[in-house]
Amino acid sequence: QVQLVESGGGLVQAGGSLRLSCAASGSIFSINAMGWYRQAPGKQRGLVAAITSGGSTVYADSVKGRFTISRDNAKNTVYLQMNSLKPEDTAVYYCKSVVAYRGDYWGQGTQVTVSS
């Protein structure tokens, strides 16, 4: 089995910063891609940012220039640095890992609340 443990969420004022972390553990040969998704109340879960094992990244248009995704392959950990946060960034943020030969795994989610 594979477990994902997220941390770093919380309450911040608009314009502030937060850093999310997600560590994968368990029976892992390698992780092909890791990413962050978010789901606000009444909305569908959507991609925020993703990164491959080689370091290629993709971002949602709404976070480009404000968020940065990175990963530590040795630690099977992905990070999301969120700067210039806006109230519309408020959501539950979920980590996802695409584990080679095993499939997709999700974290339990961490709440990010941005006050105006």
PyMOL commands that set and color helices and strands:
alter all, ss='L'
color gray80, all
select helices_A, chain A and resi 61-63+73-75+87-89
alter helices_A, ss='H'
color red, helices_A
select strands_A, chain A and resi 2-7+10-13+18-26+31-39+46-52+57-59+67-72+77-82+91-99+103-106+110-115
alter strands_A, ss='S'
color yellow, strands_A
deselect
rebuild
show_as cartoon
